[in-house]
Structure formats: C-alpha cells, structure tokens
Amino acid sequence: MKYYSTNDKSKNNLVSFETAVMQGLAADGGLFMPVEIPKFKNGFIESLENKSLQEIGFEVAEKFVDGEISSGDLQNIISNAINFPAPLFNLSDNLSVLELFHGPTLAFKDFGARFMAKTMGHFVSKENRELNILVATSGDTGSAVAYGFYDTPGINVFILYPKGKVSLIQEMQLTTLDKNITALEIDGTFDDCQRLVKTAFVDDEINKKINLSSANSINIARLLPQSFYYIEAFKQIPDKKLSSIIS
C-alpha cells in the first residue's frame, strides 16, 4: 500500500506506510492518504462474531501496513495498544451507544494515540536518531498522546495547549508526566497552537535540525485505528440482517 499527499493531485510522489506515519504531514503541506481503500475477503463480515476487537484491528491494519510490519509485530502493537474494550450499550430496542471511554485517559482518542505510539516506537527502534512529536491540543488529544507515548524509547513529545482553555483534569493529565513528555502552555487559542505545529512541519531549517512528526489526527496512524471500533460496534449489534448488508 502506498500513500499520496492530498495536495498532490497527480499522485506521482507516493510514499510507504512508514514514511507516512513517521513524517506525519507531507512536505507540500498535504495529508497522507492511501491510494486505494482495500476490500475484505469474502466471509469477513460473517466471521465477526468470533473475532475480538484486537483481531478485527489486526485484519484492518494489515491491509494498510501491507507487510511493512511483520504479522507478529503488528499483532503485538495492537494487543498492547488496544488493551481495553469498546462495548455497545443498548438504550432501547432501536438505539445503542458505543462506549469509547474505557482507555487510560477516558477519551476515544486513546485508540488512535496508543496505536500510533506503538507503531512509531516500532519504526524508531530501527533508527539511530530521536523522533520529536509535535502536537497541538484542546485537551483530550494531548492527554491521549501523552499517555500513549509516555516512556517510549527514542521519542520525545511536545504538546502545545491554549492557556486557560482546557479543563483542569485535562491540564493535569498533560502536565504531570515526566521523562519524554513536555507540555507547553500557549497564550492563544487551539488554532494558534495548530498553526505553530503546521508552520514547524513545513520549515526546512527546523526540519534539517530536528526529526519532526505529528500526533494530531493529520497522521494516518491516528486515523486508521479509529476505524476499528466501527466494525466492533457492528459486530455487537443484535439480530443483524447480514444478507441486506452484504448484497
């Protein structure tokens, strides 16, 4: 599977999954997207009842990773990253809600942040240089990223958050971790934080000196695992009419 920048309409400058993940944002300022959306094998939908969330995640992820991470390593990444459930809670016969607050920071972003952290940790372990993660947050993203990357060898995380515009508990989650996590309070809004991050990524001088990547939702490794729980939710729906869906 190759990835292209959304600013490259010709799709001539394709990159690998590893490059898309580790670079975060394309050099032209675009987002990395897969050149195609892969299809599941026949019988995947019917077999969901017998699969765990982690097994579902593996079958989805391997299509986008496309052999760049061994099956064993990918299974370990997913089992270590997504080690909490996503239960479907029935409110009535026709209404259910998917609970996505069972991760360590009580946010749905734990799915993406933890998968991305483990994946980047896997890739950076093969290199002889440090990776610096730069992320803007309005609260929950920063917390999930901080806890996901905490104490990951070879990776430093710098979190920009707007002064006075995050909840007390989120600020405590951001600012009470040590080691490789640094939280920076910015006198401005979230948009100001995001602007600083994007400016850094397209600054050639900065990128020559520092190995930068992003942990915001602009990174494909954040987007991909947040698709796992939609399939998990479907699996838990009682009395599914598979015939109408498959056809």
C-alpha positions as CSV (number, residue, x, y, z in Angstrom):
1,M,0.0,0.0,0.0
2,K,1.3,3.4,-1.0
3,Y,0.3,6.8,0.2
4,Y,-0.1,10.2,-1.5
5,S,-0.4,13.8,-0.4
6,T,-3.8,15.4,-0.7
7,N,-2.1,18.4,-2.3
8,D,-0.5,16.2,-5.0
9,K,-3.4,15.6,-7.4
10,S,-1.2,13.7,-9.8
11,K,-0.4,11.1,-7.1
12,N,3.2,10.9,-8.6
13,N,5.0,11.2,-5.3
14,L,4.0,8.1,-3.4
15,V,5.4,7.0,-0.1
16,S,5.4,4.0,2.1
17,F,3.3,3.4,5.2
18,E,6.4,4.0,7.4
19,T,7.1,7.3,5.7
20,A,3.5,8.5,6.0
21,V,3.5,7.6,9.7
22,M,6.9,9.0,10.7
23,Q,6.7,12.1,8.6
24,G,3.1,12.8,9.6
25,L,2.5,15.7,7.2
26,A,3.6,15.7,3.5
27,A,6.3,18.2,2.5
28,D,3.8,20.1,0.4
29,G,1.6,20.5,3.5
30,G,-1.0,17.9,2.4
31,L,-2.2,14.9,4.4
32,F,-1.2,11.4,3.5
33,M,-3.9,9.1,2.2
34,P,-3.9,5.6,0.8
35,V,-4.0,5.3,-2.9
36,E,-6.9,2.9,-2.6
37,I,-9.3,1.5,0.0
38,P,-8.7,-2.2,0.3
39,K,-11.5,-4.8,0.5
40,F,-12.0,-7.6,2.9
41,K,-12.1,-11.2,1.9
42,N,-15.4,-12.9,1.4
43,G,-16.7,-14.1,4.7
44,F,-15.1,-11.4,6.9
45,I,-18.5,-9.9,7.9
46,E,-20.0,-13.2,8.7
47,S,-17.0,-14.2,10.9
48,L,-17.1,-11.1,13.0
49,E,-19.0,-12.8,15.8
50,N,-15.9,-15.0,16.5
51,K,-13.4,-12.2,16.4
52,S,-12.1,-10.0,19.3
53,L,-11.6,-6.2,18.9
54,Q,-7.9,-6.9,18.6
55,E,-8.3,-9.5,15.9
56,I,-10.6,-7.1,14.0
57,G,-8.0,-4.3,14.3
58,F,-5.2,-6.6,13.0
59,E,-7.2,-7.6,9.9
60,V,-8.0,-4.0,9.2
61,A,-4.4,-2.7,9.9
62,E,-2.6,-5.3,7.9
63,K,-4.2,-4.2,4.7
64,F,-2.8,-0.6,5.1
65,V,0.5,-1.7,6.6
66,D,0.9,-4.1,3.7
67,G,3.8,-6.1,5.0
68,E,5.9,-3.2,6.3
69,I,5.5,-4.6,9.8
70,S,5.6,-8.3,10.4
71,S,2.3,-10.1,11.3
72,G,3.7,-10.9,14.8
73,D,4.9,-7.4,15.5
74,L,1.6,-5.9,14.2
75,Q,-0.4,-8.2,16.5
76,N,1.8,-7.2,19.4
77,I,1.3,-3.5,18.6
78,I,-2.4,-3.8,18.5
79,S,-2.8,-6.0,21.6
80,N,-0.6,-3.7,23.7
81,A,-2.2,-0.5,22.4
82,I,-5.8,-1.5,22.5
83,N,-6.0,-3.4,25.7
84,F,-9.4,-2.1,26.7
85,P,-12.9,-2.8,25.4
86,A,-15.4,-0.8,23.3
87,P,-18.7,-2.2,24.5
88,L,-22.0,-1.4,22.8
89,F,-24.6,-0.3,25.4
90,N,-28.3,-0.8,24.5
91,L,-30.5,2.1,25.4
92,S,-33.6,0.6,23.7
93,D,-34.6,-1.8,21.0
94,N,-33.5,0.6,18.3
95,L,-30.9,2.7,19.9
96,S,-27.4,1.8,21.3
97,V,-24.3,3.8,22.1
98,L,-20.7,2.7,21.7
99,E,-18.7,3.4,24.9
100,L,-15.3,4.7,23.9
101,F,-14.1,5.9,27.3
102,H,-12.5,2.8,28.6
103,G,-9.0,3.8,27.7
104,P,-6.5,5.3,30.2
105,T,-7.5,8.9,29.6
106,L,-11.2,8.2,29.2
107,A,-11.3,9.6,25.6
108,F,-11.9,7.9,22.3
109,K,-8.6,9.2,21.1
110,D,-6.8,6.6,23.2
111,F,-7.4,4.2,20.3
112,G,-5.5,6.3,17.8
113,A,-2.9,7.7,20.1
114,R,-1.8,4.4,21.6
115,F,-1.7,2.6,18.2
116,M,0.3,5.4,16.7
117,A,2.7,5.4,19.7
118,K,3.4,1.7,19.5
119,T,3.8,1.9,15.7
120,M,6.2,4.8,15.8
121,G,8.1,3.1,18.6
122,H,8.5,0.1,16.4
123,F,9.8,2.1,13.5
124,V,12.1,4.4,15.5
125,S,13.7,1.3,17.2
126,K,15.4,0.6,13.8
127,E,16.9,4.1,13.6
128,N,19.9,5.8,15.3
129,R,18.2,9.1,15.8
130,E,15.5,10.5,18.0
131,L,12.0,11.4,16.8
132,N,10.3,14.5,18.1
133,I,6.5,14.5,18.2
134,L,4.9,17.9,18.0
135,V,1.1,18.1,18.7
136,A,-1.5,20.8,19.3
137,T,-4.4,20.0,21.6
138,S,-7.6,21.5,23.0
139,G,-7.5,18.8,25.8
140,D,-8.2,15.2,25.0
141,T,-5.8,14.7,22.1
142,G,-2.9,15.9,24.2
143,S,-3.8,13.6,27.1
144,A,-4.2,10.6,24.9
145,V,-0.9,11.3,23.1
146,A,1.0,12.0,26.3
147,Y,-0.1,8.7,27.9
148,G,0.3,6.7,24.7
149,F,3.9,7.8,24.1
150,Y,5.0,8.0,27.8
151,D,8.4,6.4,28.3
152,T,8.7,5.3,24.6
153,P,12.4,4.9,23.9
154,G,13.7,7.3,21.2
155,I,10.7,9.5,21.0
156,N,10.2,12.9,22.7
157,V,6.7,14.5,22.8
158,F,6.0,18.3,22.9
159,I,2.4,19.2,23.5
160,L,1.1,22.7,22.8
161,Y,-2.1,23.7,24.6
162,P,-4.0,27.0,24.9
163,K,-3.7,28.8,28.2
164,G,-7.0,28.7,30.2
165,K,-8.9,26.8,27.5
166,V,-8.6,23.2,28.7
167,S,-10.3,21.6,31.6
168,L,-8.4,21.3,34.9
169,I,-8.3,17.5,34.7
170,Q,-7.0,17.6,31.2
171,E,-4.3,20.1,32.1
172,M,-3.3,17.8,35.0
173,Q,-3.1,14.9,32.5
174,L,-0.9,16.9,30.2
175,T,1.4,18.5,32.8
176,T,2.1,15.7,35.4
177,L,4.1,13.3,33.2
178,D,7.8,13.4,33.2
179,K,10.6,11.7,31.1
180,N,9.9,12.2,27.4
181,I,6.7,14.3,27.7
182,T,6.8,18.2,27.7
183,A,3.7,20.3,27.8
184,L,3.9,23.9,26.6
185,E,1.2,26.4,27.5
186,I,0.5,28.8,24.7
187,D,-1.0,32.3,25.2
188,G,-3.7,31.9,22.5
189,T,-6.3,29.6,21.1
190,F,-6.1,26.0,19.8
191,D,-5.9,27.4,16.3
192,D,-2.8,29.3,17.3
193,C,-1.3,26.0,18.6
194,Q,-2.2,24.2,15.5
195,R,-0.7,27.0,13.3
196,L,2.6,26.8,15.2
197,V,2.7,23.0,14.6
198,K,1.9,23.2,10.9
199,T,4.4,26.0,10.4
200,A,7.2,23.9,12.0
201,F,6.5,21.0,9.7
202,V,7.0,23.0,6.6
203,D,10.0,24.9,7.8
204,D,13.0,23.5,6.1
205,E,15.5,24.9,8.5
206,I,13.8,23.4,11.5
207,N,13.4,20.0,9.8
208,K,17.1,19.9,9.0
209,K,18.0,20.2,12.6
210,I,15.1,18.2,14.2
211,N,13.4,15.0,13.2
212,L,9.7,16.0,13.5
213,S,6.4,14.2,13.2
214,S,2.8,14.8,14.2
215,A,0.5,13.1,16.6
216,N,-2.6,15.1,15.6
217,S,-5.4,13.5,13.6
218,I,-3.5,14.6,10.4
219,N,-1.4,11.4,10.9
220,I,-2.6,8.3,9.2
221,A,-1.7,6.2,12.2
222,R,-4.2,8.2,14.3
223,L,-7.0,7.8,11.7
224,L,-6.6,4.1,10.9
225,P,-7.2,2.6,14.4
226,Q,-10.2,4.8,14.9
227,S,-11.9,2.7,12.3
228,F,-11.5,-0.5,14.3
229,Y,-14.3,0.3,16.7
230,Y,-16.9,0.9,14.0
231,I,-16.6,-2.7,12.9
232,E,-16.5,-3.7,16.6
233,A,-19.8,-1.8,17.1
234,F,-21.4,-3.6,14.1
235,K,-20.3,-6.9,15.5
236,Q,-22.2,-6.3,18.7
237,I,-25.5,-5.3,17.1
238,P,-28.0,-8.0,17.9
239,D,-30.2,-9.5,15.1
240,K,-28.1,-8.1,12.2
241,K,-29.5,-8.7,8.8
242,L,-26.3,-9.6,7.1
243,S,-27.9,-10.5,3.8
244,S,-29.1,-7.0,3.1
245,I,-25.7,-5.5,4.1
246,I,-23.6,-8.0,2.1
247,S,-25.7,-7.6,-1.0
